[in-house]
Amino acid sequence: MAKHTQSNNPFVKMFGEENNPFVKLMSEMNAPLCGSWKQAAAQYLATSEEWAQKALEWNEKMTAWAKETPIAPLFETQRSIASQVVENSIAVARRFWQLDTHAGEKAA
């Protein structure tokens, strides 16, 4: 039996052989383009995450009036769920694009 190794190259996944000349040609032509797409995706994800966090902060400020009311837990739960959705969505997108999870973070 032939040993099957997993590859991140979409052309290898599609055509099944790394030695295929078509795969080599398309991989070489596609490499610079994929790098640009990855960079754009990383910037887009970082910006989206930042905006989502700002929206959650804004939501917290707008619902501050409800702190001492019975509906305060409702707003807190809403923010908690929204925060989890943002984190999970960003994590899935980073895994899809094979980006480093710390690529979007700025050095302190």
C-alpha positions as CSV (number, residue, x, y, z in Angstrom):
1,M,0.0,0.0,0.0
2,A,1.2,3.5,-0.8
3,K,1.7,5.7,2.2
4,H,-0.7,8.7,2.0
5,T,0.6,12.0,3.5
6,Q,-1.6,15.0,4.1
7,S,-0.7,18.1,2.3
8,N,-1.9,21.7,2.7
9,N,-1.6,22.3,-1.1
10,P,-5.1,22.4,-2.5
11,F,-3.9,21.1,-5.9
12,V,-2.4,18.0,-4.3
13,K,-5.6,17.4,-2.5
14,M,-7.5,17.8,-5.8
15,F,-5.2,15.7,-8.0
16,G,-3.7,13.4,-5.4
17,E,-0.1,13.4,-6.5
18,E,2.7,15.7,-5.5
19,N,4.8,14.6,-8.5
20,N,2.2,15.6,-11.0
21,P,3.6,18.3,-13.3
22,F,0.3,20.2,-13.3
23,V,0.3,20.3,-9.5
24,K,3.9,21.6,-9.5
25,L,3.1,24.3,-12.1
26,M,-0.1,25.5,-10.4
27,S,1.6,25.5,-7.0
28,E,4.4,27.7,-8.2
29,M,2.1,30.1,-10.0
30,N,-0.3,30.2,-7.0
31,A,2.2,30.7,-4.3
32,P,2.6,34.5,-4.6
33,L,-1.1,35.0,-4.9
34,C,-1.9,32.8,-1.8
35,G,0.6,34.8,0.2
36,S,-1.2,38.1,-0.6
37,W,-4.6,36.5,0.1
38,K,-3.3,35.2,3.5
39,Q,-1.9,38.7,4.4
40,A,-5.2,40.4,3.4
41,A,-7.2,37.8,5.4
42,A,-5.0,38.3,8.4
43,Q,-5.5,42.1,8.3
44,Y,-9.2,41.7,7.7
45,L,-9.6,39.3,10.6
46,A,-7.6,41.5,13.0
47,T,-9.7,44.5,12.0
48,S,-12.9,42.6,12.3
49,E,-12.0,41.3,15.7
50,E,-11.1,44.8,16.9
51,W,-14.4,46.3,15.6
52,A,-16.3,43.5,17.2
53,Q,-14.7,44.1,20.6
54,K,-15.4,47.8,20.3
55,A,-19.0,47.0,19.5
56,L,-19.2,44.9,22.7
57,E,-17.6,47.7,24.7
58,W,-20.1,50.1,23.3
59,N,-23.0,47.7,24.1
60,E,-21.7,47.5,27.7
61,K,-21.7,51.3,28.0
62,M,-25.2,51.6,26.4
63,T,-26.6,49.1,28.9
64,A,-24.9,50.5,32.0
65,W,-28.2,52.0,33.1
66,A,-29.5,48.5,33.7
67,K,-26.8,47.5,36.2
68,E,-29.1,47.6,39.2
69,T,-32.2,46.3,37.5
70,P,-33.5,42.7,37.2
71,I,-32.7,42.7,33.4
72,A,-28.9,43.2,34.0
73,P,-28.2,39.5,33.7
74,L,-30.0,39.4,30.4
75,F,-27.6,42.0,28.9
76,E,-24.6,40.3,30.5
77,T,-25.6,37.0,29.0
78,Q,-26.1,38.6,25.6
79,R,-22.6,40.2,25.7
80,S,-21.1,36.9,26.9
81,I,-22.7,34.9,24.0
82,A,-21.7,37.6,21.5
83,S,-18.1,37.6,22.8
84,Q,-18.0,33.8,22.4
85,V,-19.4,33.9,18.9
86,V,-16.7,36.5,17.9
87,E,-13.9,34.5,19.4
88,N,-15.1,31.2,17.8
89,S,-15.6,32.8,14.4
90,I,-12.2,34.4,14.4
91,A,-10.6,31.2,15.5
92,V,-12.3,29.2,12.7
93,A,-11.4,31.8,10.1
94,R,-7.7,31.7,11.3
95,R,-7.6,27.9,11.1
96,F,-9.2,28.1,7.6
97,W,-6.5,30.5,6.4
98,Q,-3.8,28.7,8.4
99,L,-2.8,31.9,10.2
100,D,-0.9,32.1,13.4
101,T,-3.3,32.8,16.2
102,H,-1.1,35.6,17.5
103,A,-0.5,37.2,14.1
104,G,-3.3,39.8,14.7
105,E,-2.2,40.8,18.1
106,K,-0.1,44.0,18.5
107,A,3.0,44.0,20.6
108,A,2.4,45.8,23.9
